């Protein structure tokens, strides 16, 4: 379509194809990227590698019986020491031991989550109720799991990179934005035109437009047995 609009021939097809791919990569990074979710088994060293086409992750957790993802707690105290080594767990020789485990056996209070169970500890906050801890190593593209993580896989939600995904499809609502990008790079259009078309495309995205069902749900959820002012 850009070839026709600018009266170009098929001799320019390869150049415009590359420009169109650059445009799509740009808009998916800004607003048009749709996340996908995969289940990834953990490695014996309690780490999970990123998918090859992962650009950025948005959710890490485990699946419950209702089909929902229960996210893991981000624990930045976990070390990245030798996290890309198969013998990582054997190399994690502790210098000190955490005493909370023995304190949790005291039966007087029960408000603390530790080791997969709920205990009560006086003066200890509730914290985040979770089914495990993790830390993300962005450099080595690994999810580091706690040594006591007992599940064999995790659910990983992420934005894929179109540069390494041959199965992506370009939504029709991005058509004019991609054409505007090509024209801008060929000096037949302006940067402002490109931004304007991106703004229009963003407003038409499925997760941006107004859906009547969402409005109806908000109204219904706000109803309650209460006095009205």
N, C-alpha and C positions, 0 to 999 in steps of 0.2 A: 504493500500500500504506500509506503514511503517512496518507493521507486516511481510509482505512478504519479504521486502528488508532485514530485520534483522533476518529472520528465526525464528520469534516468533510465539507462538500459540495464540489461542483465549483466553487463560487464562490471557494474558496481555492486552486484548482489553480495559478493563475499564481504566487502567492506561494510555495507549496511547491516549485514547479518551479525558481524562482530559488534558493531555499535549497538544494535538492538539487544544483544546479549549483555553488554555492559549496562544498558539502561535497565534491563530486568533485574540484574544483580543489585543495582543501586536501589530500586524501589522496594525490593524484597527486604533489604537491610533496614529501610526506613519505616515502611508501614504495610507492605503487601505480603510479607512472609507469613505462611500458615504453618503452625507447629505440627509435628507428627510425633507419635508416641510408639516406642518399641520396648520390648522386654529383653533385657540383656543378662545373661548368666554371669555370676561373679567368678573370678579366677581363684585358684587355691590360695593366693597370697592376700585375699580379702580386698581386691581392687577390681574395678570394672572399667574397661576402656571405652572411650567415646566412640560413637559410630563414625565411619570414615567421612561422611558428608555433613557432619555436625558443624554448624557455624557458631551457634551459641545455644546454651541449654536454658530451659525455663522451669523445669520441675523434675525432682528426683524423689522417688518413693517406692512403696510397695502396694500391690493391689489387694483390696479387701473383698469380702463376699458380696458387696453391693456394686461392684464394678467401679469403685472410686479409688483414686490414688491417694494414699496416706503419705504425705511428704516426710522425708527424714530430716532430723535436726542438723543444721549446719554447725559442725563442731570444728572450729579452726585450731583447736588445741591438738588435734590429731597431726602427727608428723608426716611430712613427705619423704622422710629418710628412706632411701632405697625402695621407693614405691614402685619403680619399674623393674624390680628384681624379683624373680620367682621365689627367692629365699627371704623375702621381706620379713615375714613373721618370725623366723628364726633369728634374725638380726635385731629385733626389737627387744633387747635385753634391758629390763627396767633397773633404774637406780633406786627408786623409792616405790612403796606400795601405797595405794589409796586406801584409807581406813574407813571410808563411808560404808563399804560393804559389811563390815562387822557391826557398825553402829546401826545399820538398818535392821539387824536381827532383834533389836530391843523392841518389845511388843507394845510400847506405850502410845506412840503416835504413828500416824500413817498418812503422810501427805507428800511423799517423795517417790519419784519414778527412777528405778535403777535396776540394771541387769535384766530387763524384760518383765519386771513386776513392780507393783505399787506398794510402797512402804510408808510409814509415818515417822517423820522426824520433827521434833519440836524446834521451831526457829528457822527451819529450812523452807524456802519458798517452793511453790508448786512447780515452777519451771515450765518446760514445754513437754506435754505428754506425746511421746513419739515411740516408734517401734525400732529405732536405731539411729545412729549418728553417721555422718559422712563429712568428708572434706573434698573439695574439688581442686585438683591440680591442673590448672589451665595450661601450664607449660608442657607437661607430659601427657595432657589430655586423658586424665584418669580420675575416676571417682574412688576416693579412699574410704573404706568402710571401717568401722570400729572392730576391734579384735573379737568382740562378743556378738557381732552381727550374725544371726543364725539362719537367715533366709538365703536361698540359693540363687536368687536373681533380683533385679530391681527394674522398675518402670522408669524409662528415661524419655522425657519430653523435650524436644529441641527444634530449632529452626534449621532446615537443611540448606546447604549451599547449592545453588543451581549449577555451579561450575563443575561439581562432581556428581551430580544427579541427572542421569539421562532420561528420567521418567517424568520430569516436571512439565506442567502445562501452564501456559500463559493465560490468565483470565482476560476475557474480552474487555473488561472495564479498564485495563491498563493499555489498551491499544493506542489511544491518542497520546498518552504520556510517553510511550516508547517512540512514536513517530516524532513528537516534539523534541525528544532527546537527540534523535538522529539529525533532525534539521538544525538543531543548535550546534552540534559538533561539525556539521558541514557548512556552517556560516550562512545558512539560509533561514534560520530562525533565531530566536533570542532565548536567553536564560530565563527571562520572566515568563515567556510562553511555556517553557518546560515546567517551571514551578507551578504555574497556574493549572496545567493539565494534571500534575501530580496531586494538587489540592482537590480537584474535582474527582480524581480516581479514589483518593483516600476516603472521601465522603460517601462513595458508592460501595465501599468494601462491606462484606456481610456483617462484620463485627462493629461497624461504625454507623450504619444506617438505623433509623428508628423502626422497630418491629412492634406491631400492635400487640402481639402476644406478650412481649416484655412489659408493655405499659399495663396490660390487663393483670399480669401477675403481680406487679408492684401494688396496684390498687387492691387486689384481693389479700395480699399479705399484710397490708396496713389495716385491714379490718380487724376489730377486736371488741370484746365485751367490755366497753368502758364508757364513761361519761364523755360527752362531746362538749367542747367549749363553745 
